[in-house]
Amino acid sequence: MCLLLGAGLLLLVTLAATGAWRTWDAIQHREAPRTVAATELNLALDDMDAQTANILLSSGDAGKGRLEESYSKANGFYHDAQETISRSLRALGAASEGDTATQDTVVALTDGFAHYQELIGRALENDAHPGGKDAARDCYRQATGLLSRELLPRARDLVEANDAVYQKEYIAARSVLEMWLIAAAIVGVPLIVALVVLNVGIARTFHRVFNPVLLAGTLCAVTAVLCAGRLLSVSFDELKVARHDAFDSVVALSRSKAIGYDANADESRYLLDVASRPAYERMFLEKSQDLYGIEGAGLSSYDQELAETWAAYQRDNGDEQFTGEYRRELDNITFAGERKAAERTVEAYAVYQRDDRTFRRLVAEGRTREATVFCIGWASDTSNVHFGVWMKALDEVTAINAVHHDKAIATARHAIDVQGPVTLCTLLLGAGLLVRGLRPRLAEFG
């Protein structure tokens, strides 16, 4: 019976460790990277469109009156975003093999992006000619329409679809690991009990002290059961850390960064396209509400209500007067330093929001050139620089969660690498000691 229970535990641990390893391998090399690639694509699309607007704003008339620093930086960021989009599409295309729906979305995005680049190319080409700003605006308007109608919704669908696959993997893996933990207890506890009964029975039957070899075999079995439990419980716990505690925040923060870039682009579009200013102002407010939602707030009241609701939250972290992506992150604080980093992000966001009102006041006063410099310039007191501070703060809190996601994977893998072999070796050693310890007693019956 002891040997059969030991063999059962050996088989169980082998299957469980193999399954856990495959789960972590899928998370590390497929599920998480696919979702991250989709979020990078979403962000880069927003960034590329924003930088195009900044190029058109800063270029002057065929170079005359150009804002050199803004123009140069916008061009650099534009090409960086373009490369990121191409790289992300290739990565998603390769990772979606066998997934027809995702493949179709990636193909549609690739085709749509080619058309988008064609429209942007025409806009920039028209802008390079004297008096070509109106034609450039028209092409850019078409490109932005394509982006908002087709490219961004598909990119967001990719984020949601890949994140859902990761979530499905997480739920299934946690369920299986829970089953293996129960099975390990069902097999392991009777094994230890049987060995204890055997030790006591042998001592009483042969009227001798406990058999040291048999005791050593029992100790090996206890060690094996404990290591098996450790292997399974660590994977079970670290799955929650990786998926729920860390990666949920990574996705929410990446989504909020893309929304932030799009909102910032709405300011540039607002300057560039006078006829569409009411629409871009409305979209800026909608994105602000997506990030930090305040019911009933308009642009004129948003700053004051943000300050009031934020002060209420700092007095009581359970206060729920605001919603949105930042609420989602603040409700999922888990790691050391994460709350302070998240709070710095909201505070930097509040500064950027106040800058937006300054920017709109300058436009309303007819100081368009000054508003443009304030919006896309690089002096320390500009909205553009404060936007960078906000994005840096956002990157810092995202990095905290990404590090802990990777750490959870490493911890679980280490447990499998260490506890798995120890469990198997101690079980085999325990079986050998069991046979060796009982042989002399069995020989006495001969």
ABEGO torsion letter per residue (X at the ends): XAAAAAAAAAAAAAAAAAAAAAAAAAAAAAAAAAAAAAAAAAAAAAAAAAAAAAAAAAAEBGGBGBBAAAAAAAAAAAAAAAAAAAAAAAAAAAAABGBAAAAAAAAAAAAAAAAAAAAAAAAAAAAABBGAAAAAAAAAAAAAAAAAAAAAAAAAAAAAAAAAAAAAAAAAAAAAAAAAAAAAAAAAAAAAAAAAAAAAAAAAAAGBBBBAAAAAAAAAAAAAAAAAAAAAAAAAAAAAAAAAAAAAAAAAAAAAAAAAAAAAAAAAAAAABAAAAAAAAAAAAAAAAAABBBBGBBAAAAAAAAAAAAAAAAABAABAABBEAAAAAAAABABBGAAAAAAAAAAAAAAAAAAAAAAAAAAAAGBAAAAAAAAABABAABAAAAAAAAAAAAAAAAAAAAAAAAAAAAAAAAAAAAAAAAAAAAAAAAAAAAAAAAAAAAAAAX
